[in-house]
């Protein structure tokens, strides 16, 4: 079984590290689930809150731009 990304590097998710957070969202900017991210439950909860806070601060968009129809 793969070890959690954050446990492996002894780090914690932070809204300031946008490059790190973007690894855990889809191209449409949805948050990936634990099965796809291989993150432990503890860090997944923190990751979700940090992603939502980064969205609130407009560091990450809520949705991807799909163009006009």
PQR file of N, CA, C, O and H, with PARSE charges and radii, in Angstrom:
ATOM      1  N   UNK A   1       0.834  -1.182   0.000 -0.4000 1.5000
ATOM      2  CA  UNK A   1       0.000   0.000   0.000 -0.0000 2.0000
ATOM      3  C   UNK A   1       0.880   1.247   0.000  0.5500 1.7000
ATOM      4  O   UNK A   1       1.870   1.319   0.729 -0.5500 1.4000
ATOM      5  N   UNK A   2       0.516   2.214  -0.813 -0.4000 1.5000
ATOM      6  CA  UNK A   2       1.278   3.457  -0.881 -0.0000 2.0000
ATOM      7  C   UNK A   2       1.091   4.271   0.383  0.5500 1.7000
ATOM      8  O   UNK A   2       0.013   4.302   0.977 -0.5500 1.4000
ATOM      9  H   UNK A   2      -0.288   2.155  -1.405  0.4000 1.0000
ATOM     10  N   UNK A   3       2.153   4.920   0.774 -0.4000 1.5000
ATOM     11  CA  UNK A   3       2.084   5.768   1.954 -0.0000 2.0000
ATOM     12  C   UNK A   3       1.541   7.138   1.558  0.5500 1.7000
ATOM     13  O   UNK A   3       1.723   7.586   0.426 -0.5500 1.4000
ATOM     14  H   UNK A   3       3.029   4.896   0.292  0.4000 1.0000
ATOM     15  N   UNK A   4       0.888   7.780   2.484 -0.4000 1.5000
ATOM     16  CA  UNK A   4       0.320   9.107   2.279 -0.0000 2.0000
ATOM     17  C   UNK A   4       1.415  10.094   1.856  0.5500 1.7000
ATOM     18  O   UNK A   4       2.514  10.076   2.411 -0.5500 1.4000
ATOM     19  H   UNK A   4       0.740   7.416   3.403  0.4000 1.0000
ATOM     20  N   UNK A   5       1.118  10.944   0.885 -0.4000 1.5000
ATOM     21  CA  UNK A   5       2.068  11.937   0.380 -0.0000 2.0000
ATOM     22  C   UNK A   5       2.582  12.830   1.502  0.5500 1.7000
ATOM     23  O   UNK A   5       3.779  13.109   1.573 -0.5500 1.4000
ATOM     24  H   UNK A   5       0.225  10.959   0.435  0.4000 1.0000
ATOM     25  N   UNK A   6       1.692  13.279   2.375 -0.4000 1.5000
ATOM     26  CA  UNK A   6       2.072  14.201   3.443 -0.0000 2.0000
ATOM     27  C   UNK A   6       2.798  13.490   4.582  0.5500 1.7000
ATOM     28  O   UNK A   6       3.704  14.062   5.188 -0.5500 1.4000
ATOM     29  H   UNK A   6       0.719  13.053   2.318  0.4000 1.0000
ATOM     30  N   UNK A   7       2.410  12.244   4.881 -0.4000 1.5000
ATOM     31  CA  UNK A   7       3.112  11.469   5.908 -0.0000 2.0000
ATOM     32  C   UNK A   7       4.528  11.137   5.436  0.5500 1.7000
ATOM     33  O   UNK A   7       5.473  11.163   6.224 -0.5500 1.4000
ATOM     34  H   UNK A   7       1.674  11.779   4.389  0.4000 1.0000
ATOM     35  N   UNK A   8       4.667  10.831   4.169 -0.4000 1.5000
ATOM     36  CA  UNK A   8       5.958  10.453   3.595 -0.0000 2.0000
ATOM     37  C   UNK A   8       6.966  11.600   3.711  0.5500 1.7000
ATOM     38  O   UNK A   8       8.130  11.361   4.034 -0.5500 1.4000
ATOM     39  H   UNK A   8       3.900  10.810   3.529  0.4000 1.0000
ATOM     40  N   UNK A   9       6.539  12.831   3.456 -0.4000 1.5000
ATOM     41  CA  UNK A   9       7.441  13.979   3.503 -0.0000 2.0000
ATOM     42  C   UNK A   9       7.347  14.757   4.821  0.5500 1.7000
ATOM     43  O   UNK A   9       7.925  15.835   4.959 -0.5500 1.4000
ATOM     44  H   UNK A   9       5.594  13.024   3.194  0.4000 1.0000
ATOM     45  N   UNK A  10       6.605  14.191   5.795 -0.4000 1.5000
ATOM     46  CA  UNK A  10       6.411  14.828   7.105 -0.0000 2.0000
ATOM     47  C   UNK A  10       5.997  16.289   6.951  0.5500 1.7000
ATOM     48  O   UNK A  10       6.574  17.187   7.564 -0.5500 1.4000
ATOM     49  H   UNK A  10       6.136  13.315   5.683  0.4000 1.0000
ATOM     50  N   UNK A  11       4.982  16.499   6.116 -0.4000 1.5000
ATOM     51  CA  UNK A  11       4.471  17.838   5.837 -0.0000 2.0000
ATOM     52  C   UNK A  11       2.983  17.884   6.150  0.5500 1.7000
ATOM     53  O   UNK A  11       2.366  16.870   6.476 -0.5500 1.4000
ATOM     54  H   UNK A  11       4.514  15.769   5.618  0.4000 1.0000
ATOM     55  N   UNK A  12       2.433  19.064   6.047 -0.4000 1.5000
ATOM     56  CA  UNK A  12       1.009  19.253   6.249 -0.0000 2.0000
ATOM     57  C   UNK A  12       0.484  20.120   5.112  0.5500 1.7000
ATOM     58  O   UNK A  12       1.178  21.042   4.683 -0.5500 1.4000
ATOM     59  H   UNK A  12       2.935  19.888   5.782  0.4000 1.0000
ATOM     60  N   UNK A  13      -0.723  19.853   4.610 -0.4000 1.5000
ATOM     61  CA  UNK A  13      -1.270  20.669   3.523 -0.0000 2.0000
ATOM     62  C   UNK A  13      -1.417  22.128   3.967  0.5500 1.7000
ATOM     63  O   UNK A  13      -1.830  22.403   5.093 -0.5500 1.4000
ATOM     64  H   UNK A  13      -1.287  19.105   4.959  0.4000 1.0000
ATOM     65  N   UNK A  14      -1.076  23.052   3.073 -0.4000 1.5000
ATOM     66  CA  UNK A  14      -1.201  24.470   3.383 -0.0000 2.0000
ATOM     67  C   UNK A  14      -1.772  25.204   2.181  0.5500 1.7000
ATOM     68  O   UNK A  14      -1.425  24.897   1.041 -0.5500 1.4000
ATOM     69  H   UNK A  14      -0.740  22.828   2.158  0.4000 1.0000
ATOM     70  N   UNK A  15      -2.641  26.166   2.430 -0.4000 1.5000
ATOM     71  CA  UNK A  15      -3.250  26.933   1.350 -0.0000 2.0000
ATOM     72  C   UNK A  15      -2.216  27.779   0.621  0.5500 1.7000
ATOM     73  O   UNK A  15      -2.473  28.226  -0.497 -0.5500 1.4000
ATOM     74  H   UNK A  15      -2.923  26.415   3.356  0.4000 1.0000
ATOM     75  N   UNK A  16      -1.066  28.009   1.221 -0.4000 1.5000
ATOM     76  CA  UNK A  16      -0.021  28.837   0.621 -0.0000 2.0000
ATOM     77  C   UNK A  16       0.726  28.106  -0.491  0.5500 1.7000
ATOM     78  O   UNK A  16       1.278  28.745  -1.387 -0.5500 1.4000
ATOM     79  H   UNK A  16      -0.858  27.646   2.129  0.4000 1.0000
ATOM     80  N   UNK A  17       0.747  26.775  -0.443 -0.4000 1.5000
ATOM     81  CA  UNK A  17       1.465  25.963  -1.434 -0.0000 2.0000
ATOM     82  C   UNK A  17       0.504  25.542  -2.542  0.5500 1.7000
ATOM     83  O   UNK A  17       0.008  24.415  -2.554 -0.5500 1.4000
ATOM     84  H   UNK A  17       0.298  26.257   0.284  0.4000 1.0000
ATOM     85  N   UNK A  18       0.252  26.445  -3.457 -0.4000 1.5000
ATOM     86  CA  UNK A  18      -0.747  26.220  -4.500 -0.0000 2.0000
ATOM     87  C   UNK A  18      -0.326  25.110  -5.453  0.5500 1.7000
ATOM     88  O   UNK A  18      -1.163  24.319  -5.888 -0.5500 1.4000
ATOM     89  H   UNK A  18       0.654  27.360  -3.447  0.4000 1.0000
ATOM     90  N   UNK A  19       0.964  25.040  -5.785 -0.4000 1.5000
ATOM     91  CA  UNK A  19       1.444  23.984  -6.687 -0.0000 2.0000
ATOM     92  C   UNK A  19       1.193  22.607  -6.088  0.5500 1.7000
ATOM     93  O   UNK A  19       0.832  21.668  -6.797 -0.5500 1.4000
ATOM     94  H   UNK A  19       1.644  25.683  -5.432  0.4000 1.0000
ATOM     95  N   UNK A  20       1.384  22.495  -4.795 -0.4000 1.5000
ATOM     96  CA  UNK A  20       1.131  21.236  -4.093 -0.0000 2.0000
ATOM     97  C   UNK A  20      -0.355  20.898  -4.087  0.5500 1.7000
ATOM     98  O   UNK A  20      -0.730  19.745  -4.301 -0.5500 1.4000
ATOM     99  H   UNK A  20       1.677  23.258  -4.219  0.4000 1.0000
ATOM    100  N   UNK A  21      -1.196  21.888  -3.845 -0.4000 1.5000
ATOM    101  CA  UNK A  21      -2.640  21.656  -3.773 -0.0000 2.0000
ATOM    102  C   UNK A  21      -3.224  21.260  -5.128  0.5500 1.7000
ATOM    103  O   UNK A  21      -4.172  20.478  -5.190 -0.5500 1.4000
ATOM    104  H   UNK A  21      -0.891  22.825  -3.671  0.4000 1.0000
ATOM    105  N   UNK A  22      -2.669  21.792  -6.204 -0.4000 1.5000
ATOM    106  CA  UNK A  22      -3.228  21.507  -7.526 -0.0000 2.0000
ATOM    107  C   UNK A  22      -3.030  20.068  -7.962  0.5500 1.7000
ATOM    108  O   UNK A  22      -3.661  19.625  -8.922 -0.5500 1.4000
ATOM    109  H   UNK A  22      -1.898  22.427  -6.154  0.4000 1.0000
ATOM    110  N   UNK A  23      -2.167  19.329  -7.279 -0.4000 1.5000
ATOM    111  CA  UNK A  23      -1.998  17.900  -7.551 -0.0000 2.0000
ATOM    112  C   UNK A  23      -3.229  17.106  -7.111  0.5500 1.7000
ATOM    113  O   UNK A  23      -3.451  15.986  -7.570 -0.5500 1.4000
ATOM    114  H   UNK A  23      -1.654  19.689  -6.500  0.4000 1.0000
ATOM    115  N   UNK A  24      -4.021  17.695  -6.224 -0.4000 1.5000
ATOM    116  CA  UNK A  24      -5.143  16.987  -5.621 -0.0000 2.0000
ATOM    117  C   UNK A  24      -6.496  17.467  -6.130  0.5500 1.7000
ATOM    118  O   UNK A  24      -7.520  17.198  -5.502 -0.5500 1.4000
ATOM    119  H   UNK A  24      -3.840  18.606  -5.852  0.4000 1.0000
ATOM    120  N   UNK A  25      -6.516  18.176  -7.264 -0.4000 1.5000
ATOM    121  CA  UNK A  25      -7.778  18.583  -7.883 -0.0000 2.0000
ATOM    122  C   UNK A  25      -7.782  18.157  -9.344  0.5500 1.7000
ATOM    123  O   UNK A  25      -6.729  18.031  -9.970 -0.5500 1.4000
ATOM    124  H   UNK A  25      -5.684  18.395  -7.774  0.4000 1.0000
ATOM    125  N   UNK A  26      -8.969  17.938  -9.874 -0.4000 1.5000
ATOM    126  CA  UNK A  26      -9.118  17.512 -11.264 -0.0000 2.0000
ATOM    127  C   UNK A  26      -8.922  18.703 -12.196  0.5500 1.7000
ATOM    128  O   UNK A  26      -8.864  19.842 -11.733 -0.5500 1.4000
ATOM    129  H   UNK A  26      -9.824  18.040  -9.365  0.4000 1.0000
ATOM    130  N   UNK A  27      -8.819  18.459 -13.510 -0.4000 1.5000
ATOM    131  CA  UNK A  27      -8.737  19.580 -14.456 -0.0000 2.0000
ATOM    132  C   UNK A  27      -9.949  20.506 -14.387  0.5500 1.7000
ATOM    133  O   UNK A  27      -9.861  21.676 -14.757 -0.5500 1.4000
ATOM    134  H   UNK A  27      -8.866  17.534 -13.887  0.4000 1.0000
ATOM    135  N   UNK A  28     -11.076  19.984 -13.915 -0.4000 1.5000
ATOM    136  CA  UNK A  28     -12.276  20.817 -13.754 -0.0000 2.0000
ATOM    137  C   UNK A  28     -12.349  21.448 -12.368  0.5500 1.7000
ATOM    138  O   UNK A  28     -13.365  22.037 -11.997 -0.5500 1.4000
ATOM    139  H   UNK A  28     -11.148  19.034 -13.614  0.4000 1.0000
ATOM    140  N   UNK A  29     -11.254  21.318 -11.600 -0.4000 1.5000
ATOM    141  CA  UNK A  29     -11.079  21.944 -10.285 -0.0000 2.0000
ATOM    142  C   UNK A  29     -11.928  21.338  -9.178  0.5500 1.7000
ATOM    143  O   UNK A  29     -12.255  22.017  -8.204 -0.5500 1.4000
ATOM    144  H   UNK A  29     -10.429  20.839 -11.901  0.4000 1.0000
ATOM    145  N   UNK A  30     -12.287  20.070  -9.317 -0.4000 1.5000
ATOM    146  CA  UNK A  30     -12.993  19.362  -8.254 -0.0000 2.0000
ATOM    147  C   UNK A  30     -11.959  18.648  -7.375  0.5500 1.7000
ATOM    148  O   UNK A  30     -10.902  18.238  -7.854 -0.5500 1.4000
ATOM    149  H   UNK A  30     -12.022  19.518 -10.108  0.4000 1.0000
ATOM    150  N   UNK A  31     -12.276  18.508  -6.099 -0.4000 1.5000
ATOM    151  CA  UNK A  31     -11.366  17.862  -5.157 -0.0000 2.0000
ATOM    152  C   UNK A  31     -11.414  16.346  -5.375  0.5500 1.7000
ATOM    153  O   UNK A  31     -12.491  15.750  -5.419 -0.5500 1.4000
ATOM    154  H   UNK A  31     -13.135  18.842  -5.710  0.4000 1.0000
ATOM    155  N   UNK A  32     -10.236  15.733  -5.512 -0.4000 1.5000
ATOM    156  CA  UNK A  32     -10.161  14.287  -5.697 -0.0000 2.0000
ATOM    157  C   UNK A  32     -10.396  13.561  -4.378  0.5500 1.7000
ATOM    158  O   UNK A  32     -10.125  14.097  -3.303 -0.5500 1.4000
ATOM    159  H   UNK A  32      -9.362  16.217  -5.477  0.4000 1.0000
ATOM    160  N   UNK A  33     -10.907  12.327  -4.473 -0.4000 1.5000
ATOM    161  CA  UNK A  33     -11.179  11.548  -3.267 -0.0000 2.0000
ATOM    162  C   UNK A  33      -9.929  10.805  -2.793  0.5500 1.7000
ATOM    163  O   UNK A  33      -8.905  10.793  -3.476 -0.5500 1.4000
ATOM    164  H   UNK A  33     -11.127  11.891  -5.345  0.4000 1.0000
ATOM    165  N   UNK A  34     -10.027  10.199  -1.637 -0.4000 1.5000
ATOM    166  CA  UNK A  34      -8.885   9.523  -1.012 -0.0000 2.0000
ATOM    167  C   UNK A  34      -8.338   8.372  -1.837  0.5500 1.7000
ATOM    168  O   UNK A  34      -7.129   8.142  -1.850 -0.5500 1.4000
ATOM    169  H   UNK A  34     -10.859  10.209  -1.082  0.4000 1.0000
ATOM    170  N   UNK A  35      -9.204   7.648  -2.520 -0.4000 1.5000
ATOM    171  CA  UNK A  35      -8.751   6.503  -3.306 -0.0000 2.0000
ATOM    172  C   UNK A  35      -7.826   6.943  -4.443  0.5500 1.7000
ATOM    173  O   UNK A  35      -6.875   6.240  -4.785 -0.5500 1.4000
ATOM    174  H   UNK A  35     -10.187   7.835  -2.509  0.4000 1.0000
ATOM    175  N   UNK A  36      -8.107   8.087  -5.012 -0.4000 1.5000
ATOM    176  CA  UNK A  36      -7.299   8.580  -6.137 -0.0000 2.0000
ATOM    177  C   UNK A  36      -6.050   9.335  -5.689  0.5500 1.7000
ATOM    178  O   UNK A  36      -5.033   9.323  -6.382 -0.5500 1.4000
ATOM    179  H   UNK A  36      -8.880   8.658  -4.734  0.4000 1.0000
ATOM    180  N   UNK A  37      -6.127   9.990  -4.535 -0.4000 1.5000
ATOM    181  CA  UNK A  37      -4.986  10.777  -4.069 -0.0000 2.0000
ATOM    182  C   UNK A  37      -4.013   9.971  -3.223  0.5500 1.7000
ATOM    183  O   UNK A  37      -2.864  10.380  -3.058 -0.5500 1.4000
ATOM    184  H   UNK A  37      -6.954   9.999  -3.972  0.4000 1.0000
ATOM    185  N   UNK A  38      -4.444   8.835  -2.683 -0.4000 1.5000
ATOM    186  CA  UNK A  38      -3.639   8.012  -1.767 -0.0000 2.0000
ATOM    187  C   UNK A  38      -3.167   8.812  -0.564  0.5500 1.7000
ATOM    188  O   UNK A  38      -2.012   8.702  -0.151 -0.5500 1.4000
ATOM    189  H   UNK A  38      -5.378   8.503  -2.818  0.4000 1.0000
ATOM    190  N   UNK A  39      -4.058   9.613  -0.006 -0.4000 1.5000
ATOM    191  CA  UNK A  39      -3.771  10.409   1.183 -0.0000 2.0000
ATOM    192  C   UNK A  39      -4.547   9.798   2.343  0.5500 1.7000
ATOM    193  O   UNK A  39      -5.676   9.340   2.166 -0.5500 1.4000
ATOM    194  H   UNK A  39      -4.995   9.702  -0.341  0.4000 1.0000
ATOM    195  N   UNK A  40      -3.939   9.789   3.536 -0.4000 1.5000
ATOM    196  CA  UNK A  40      -4.618   9.222   4.704 -0.0000 2.0000
ATOM    197  C   UNK A  40      -5.806  10.099   5.104  0.5500 1.7000
ATOM    198  O   UNK A  40      -5.899  11.247   4.667 -0.5500 1.4000
ATOM    199  H   UNK A  40      -3.022  10.161   3.680  0.4000 1.0000
ATOM    200  N   UNK A  41      -6.695   9.580   5.914 -0.4000 1.5000
ATOM    201  CA  UNK A  41      -7.929  10.270   6.293 -0.0000 2.0000
ATOM    202  C   UNK A  41      -7.644  11.592   7.001  0.5500 1.7000
ATOM    203  O   UNK A  41      -8.308  12.596   6.744 -0.5500 1.4000
ATOM    204  H   UNK A  41      -6.619   8.648   6.269  0.4000 1.0000
ATOM    205  N   UNK A  42      -6.670  11.589   7.878 -0.4000 1.5000
ATOM    206  CA  UNK A  42      -6.319  12.796   8.624 -0.0000 2.0000
ATOM    207  C   UNK A  42      -5.897  13.918   7.679  0.5500 1.7000
ATOM    208  O   UNK A  42      -6.382  15.044   7.789 -0.5500 1.4000
ATOM    209  H   UNK A  42      -6.130  10.774   8.086  0.4000 1.0000
ATOM    210  N   UNK A  43      -4.998  13.610   6.758 -0.4000 1.5000
ATOM    211  CA  UNK A  43      -4.506  14.634   5.841 -0.0000 2.0000
ATOM    212  C   UNK A  43      -5.538  14.987   4.771  0.5500 1.7000
ATOM    213  O   UNK A  43      -5.525  16.107   4.262 -0.5500 1.4000
ATOM    214  H   UNK A  43      -4.604  12.695   6.669  0.4000 1.0000
ATOM    215  N   UNK A  44      -6.429  14.065   4.420 -0.4000 1.5000
ATOM    216  CA  UNK A  44      -7.486  14.373   3.452 -0.0000 2.0000
ATOM    217  C   UNK A  44      -8.437  15.423   4.022  0.5500 1.7000
ATOM    218  O   UNK A  44      -8.867  16.326   3.303 -0.5500 1.4000
ATOM    219  H   UNK A  44      -6.440  13.155   4.834  0.4000 1.0000
ATOM    220  N   UNK A  45      -8.767  15.311   5.305 -0.4000 1.5000
ATOM    221  CA  UNK A  45      -9.627  16.313   5.943 -0.0000 2.0000
ATOM    222  C   UNK A  45      -8.962  17.682   5.944  0.5500 1.7000
ATOM    223  O   UNK A  45      -9.599  18.689   5.636 -0.5500 1.4000
ATOM    224  H   UNK A  45      -8.419  14.578   5.889  0.4000 1.0000
ATOM    225  N   UNK A  46      -7.679  17.715   6.291 -0.4000 1.5000
ATOM    226  CA  UNK A  46      -6.945  18.983   6.303 -0.0000 2.0000
ATOM    227  C   UNK A  46      -6.822  19.532   4.882  0.5500 1.7000
ATOM    228  O   UNK A  46      -7.005  20.727   4.651 -0.5500 1.4000
ATOM    229  H   UNK A  46      -7.162  16.896   6.541  0.4000 1.0000
ATOM    230  N   UNK A  47      -6.512  18.649   3.936 -0.4000 1.5000
ATOM    231  CA  UNK A  47      -6.356  19.039   2.537 -0.0000 2.0000
ATOM    232  C   UNK A  47      -7.626  19.678   1.992  0.5500 1.7000
ATOM    233  O   UNK A  47      -7.561  20.700   1.309 -0.5500 1.4000
ATOM    234  H   UNK A  47      -6.364  17.678   4.124  0.4000 1.0000
ATOM    235  N   UNK A  48      -8.768  19.093   2.284 -0.4000 1.5000
ATOM    236  CA  UNK A  48     -10.047  19.623   1.814 -0.0000 2.0000
ATOM    237  C   UNK A  48     -10.289  21.019   2.355  0.5500 1.7000
ATOM    238  O   UNK A  48     -10.701  21.913   1.615 -0.5500 1.4000
ATOM    239  H   UNK A  48      -8.821  18.263   2.839  0.4000 1.0000
ATOM    240  N   UNK A  49     -10.033  21.213   3.649 -0.4000 1.5000
ATOM    241  CA  UNK A  49     -10.229  22.536   4.248 -0.0000 2.0000
ATOM    242  C   UNK A  49      -9.279  23.567   3.652  0.5500 1.7000
ATOM    243  O   UNK A  49      -9.672  24.707   3.406 -0.5500 1.4000
ATOM    244  H   UNK A  49      -9.698  20.488   4.250  0.4000 1.0000
ATOM    245  N   UNK A  50      -8.044  23.175   3.423 -0.4000 1.5000
ATOM    246  CA  UNK A  50      -7.051  24.093   2.854 -0.0000 2.0000
ATOM    247  C   UNK A  50      -7.389  24.446   1.406  0.5500 1.7000
ATOM    248  O   UNK A  50      -7.207  25.589   0.985 -0.5500 1.4000
ATOM    249  H   UNK A  50      -7.724  22.248   3.622  0.4000 1.0000
ATOM    250  N   UNK A  51      -7.880  23.466   0.644 -0.4000 1.5000
ATOM    251  CA  UNK A  51      -8.300  23.733  -0.737 -0.0000 2.0000
ATOM    252  C   UNK A  51      -9.468  24.713  -0.771  0.5500 1.7000
ATOM    253  O   UNK A  51      -9.490  25.639  -1.582 -0.5500 1.4000
ATOM    254  H   UNK A  51      -8.027  22.538   0.985  0.4000 1.0000
ATOM    255  N   UNK A  52     -10.430  24.504   0.112 -0.4000 1.5000
ATOM    256  CA  UNK A  52     -11.591  25.391   0.157 -0.0000 2.0000
ATOM    257  C   UNK A  52     -11.188  26.799   0.590  0.5500 1.7000
ATOM    258  O   UNK A  52     -11.739  27.782   0.094 -0.5500 1.4000
ATOM    259  H   UNK A  52     -10.412  23.752   0.772  0.4000 1.0000
ATOM    260  N   UNK A  53     -10.234  26.901   1.508 -0.4000 1.5000
ATOM    261  CA  UNK A  53      -9.761  28.216   1.952 -0.0000 2.0000
ATOM    262  C   UNK A  53      -8.993  28.912   0.825  0.5500 1.7000
ATOM    263  O   UNK A  53      -9.117  30.124   0.646 -0.5500 1.4000
ATOM    264  H   UNK A  53      -9.786  26.103   1.911  0.4000 1.0000
ATOM    265  N   UNK A  54      -8.194  28.143   0.062 -0.4000 1.5000
ATOM    266  CA  UNK A  54      -7.470  28.712  -1.079 -0.0000 2.0000
ATOM    267  C   UNK A  54      -8.444  29.203  -2.141  0.5500 1.7000
ATOM    268  O   UNK A  54      -8.195  30.222  -2.784 -0.5500 1.4000
ATOM    269  H   UNK A  54      -8.093  27.159   0.208  0.4000 1.0000
ATOM    270  N   UNK A  55      -9.544  28.493  -2.332 -0.4000 1.5000
ATOM    271  CA  UNK A  55     -10.580  28.955  -3.259 -0.0000 2.0000
ATOM    272  C   UNK A  55     -11.198  30.254  -2.758  0.5500 1.7000
ATOM    273  O   UNK A  55     -11.406  31.188  -3.533 -0.5500 1.4000
ATOM    274  H   UNK A  55      -9.747  27.665  -1.809  0.4000 1.0000
ATOM    275  N   UNK A  56     -11.489  30.311  -1.469 -0.4000 1.5000
ATOM    276  CA  UNK A  56     -12.095  31.491  -0.853 -0.0000 2.0000
ATOM    277  C   UNK A  56     -11.195  32.720  -1.035  0.5500 1.7000
ATOM    278  O   UNK A  56     -11.686  33.825  -1.267 -0.5500 1.4000
ATOM    279  H   UNK A  56     -11.320  29.553  -0.839  0.4000 1.0000
ATOM    280  N   UNK A  57      -9.890  32.521  -0.928 -0.4000 1.5000
ATOM    281  CA  UNK A  57      -8.932  33.611  -1.100 -0.0000 2.0000
ATOM    282  C   UNK A  57      -8.617  33.898  -2.573  0.5500 1.7000
ATOM    283  O   UNK A  57      -7.804  34.771  -2.878 -0.5500 1.4000
ATOM    284  H   UNK A  57      -9.492  31.623  -0.740  0.4000 1.0000
ATOM    285  N   UNK A  58      -9.255  33.167  -3.472 -0.4000 1.5000
ATOM    286  CA  UNK A  58      -9.081  33.316  -4.928 -0.0000 2.0000
ATOM    287  C   UNK A  58      -7.675  32.944  -5.378  0.5500 1.7000
ATOM    288  O   UNK A  58      -7.175  33.501  -6.355 -0.5500 1.4000
ATOM    289  H   UNK A  58      -9.914  32.458  -3.224  0.4000 1.0000
ATOM    290  N   UNK A  59      -7.028  32.011  -4.683 -0.4000 1.5000
ATOM    291  CA  UNK A  59      -5.734  31.496  -5.121 -0.0000 2.0000
ATOM    292  C   UNK A  59      -5.923  30.371  -6.133  0.5500 1.7000
ATOM    293  O   UNK A  59      -5.076  30.143  -6.996 -0.5500 1.4000
ATOM    294  H   UNK A  59      -7.435  31.558  -3.890  0.4000 1.0000
ATOM    295  N   UNK A  60      -7.051  29.675  -6.011 -0.4000 1.5000
ATOM    296  CA  UNK A  60      -7.432  28.584  -6.917 -0.0000 2.0000
ATOM    297  C   UNK A  60      -8.856  28.866  -7.373  0.5500 1.7000
ATOM    298  O   UNK A  60      -9.694  29.236  -6.551 -0.5500 1.4000
ATOM    299  H   UNK A  60      -7.739  29.860  -5.310  0.4000 1.0000
ATOM    300  N   UNK A  61      -9.157  28.701  -8.666 -0.4000 1.5000
ATOM    301  CA  UNK A  61     -10.531  28.949  -9.107 -0.0000 2.0000
ATOM    302  C   UNK A  61     -11.488  27.847  -8.635  0.5500 1.7000
ATOM    303  O   UNK A  61     -11.080  26.714  -8.380 -0.5500 1.4000
ATOM    304  H   UNK A  61      -8.476  28.400  -9.334  0.4000 1.0000
ATOM    305  N   UNK A  62     -12.759  28.208  -8.526 -0.4000 1.5000
ATOM    306  CA  UNK A  62     -13.786  27.226  -8.150 -0.0000 2.0000
ATOM    307  C   UNK A  62     -14.061  26.251  -9.288  0.5500 1.7000
ATOM    308  O   UNK A  62     -14.261  25.058  -9.056 -0.5500 1.4000
ATOM    309  H   UNK A  62     -13.090  29.128  -8.733  0.4000 1.0000
ATOM    310  N   UNK A  63     -14.071  26.759 -10.517 -0.4000 1.5000
ATOM    311  CA  UNK A  63     -14.328  25.932 -11.702 -0.0000 2.0000
ATOM    312  C   UNK A  63     -13.327  26.294 -12.780  0.5500 1.7000
ATOM    313  O   UNK A  63     -12.741  27.376 -12.753 -0.5500 1.4000
ATOM    314  H   UNK A  63     -13.909  27.728 -10.706  0.4000 1.0000
ATOM    315  N   UNK A  64     -13.128  25.386 -13.734 -0.4000 1.5000
ATOM    316  CA  UNK A  64     -12.240  25.674 -14.853 -0.0000 2.0000
ATOM    317  C   UNK A  64     -12.987  26.464 -15.913  0.5500 1.7000
ATOM    318  O   UNK A  64     -14.207  26.348 -16.033 -0.5500 1.4000
ATOM    319  H   UNK A  64     -13.603  24.507 -13.756  0.4000 1.0000
ATOM    320  N   UNK A  65     -12.284  27.243 -16.658 -0.4000 1.5000
ATOM    321  CA  UNK A  65     -12.888  28.031 -17.729 -0.0000 2.0000
ATOM    322  C   UNK A  65     -13.156  27.131 -18.908  0.5500 1.7000
ATOM    323  O   UNK A  65     -12.230  26.527 -19.448 -0.5500 1.4000
ATOM    324  H   UNK A  65     -11.294  27.337 -16.560  0.4000 1.0000
ATOM    325  N   UNK A  66     -14.408  27.027 -19.321 -0.4000 1.5000
ATOM    326  CA  UNK A  66     -14.779  26.138 -20.423 -0.0000 2.0000
ATOM    327  C   UNK A  66     -15.100  26.892 -21.714  0.5500 1.7000
ATOM    328  O   UNK A  66     -15.428  26.267 -22.722 -0.5500 1.4000
ATOM    329  H   UNK A  66     -15.161  27.517 -18.882  0.4000 1.0000
ATOM    330  N   UNK A  67     -15.013  28.194 -21.699 -0.4000 1.5000
ATOM    331  CA  UNK A  67     -15.302  28.975 -22.894 -0.0000 2.0000
ATOM    332  C   UNK A  67     -16.778  29.276 -23.024  0.5500 1.7000
ATOM    333  O   UNK A  67     -17.607  28.735 -22.291 -0.5500 1.4000
ATOM    334  H   UNK A  67     -14.747  28.702 -20.879  0.4000 1.0000
ATOM    335  N   UNK A  68     -17.090  30.129 -23.948 -0.4000 1.5000
ATOM    336  CA  UNK A  68     -18.488  30.493 -24.201 -0.0000 2.0000
ATOM    337  C   UNK A  68     -19.129  29.530 -25.175  0.5500 1.7000
ATOM    338  O   UNK A  68     -18.453  28.961 -26.032 -0.5500 1.4000
ATOM    339  H   UNK A  68     -16.418  30.568 -24.543  0.4000 1.0000
ATOM    340  N   UNK A  69     -20.414  29.349 -25.048 -0.4000 1.5000
ATOM    341  CA  UNK A  69     -21.121  28.441 -25.961 -0.0000 2.0000
ATOM    342  C   UNK A  69     -21.638  29.152 -27.140  0.5500 1.7000
ATOM    343  O   UNK A  69     -22.258  28.537 -28.008 -0.5500 1.4000
ATOM    344  H   UNK A  69     -20.963  29.811 -24.352  0.4000 1.0000
TER
END
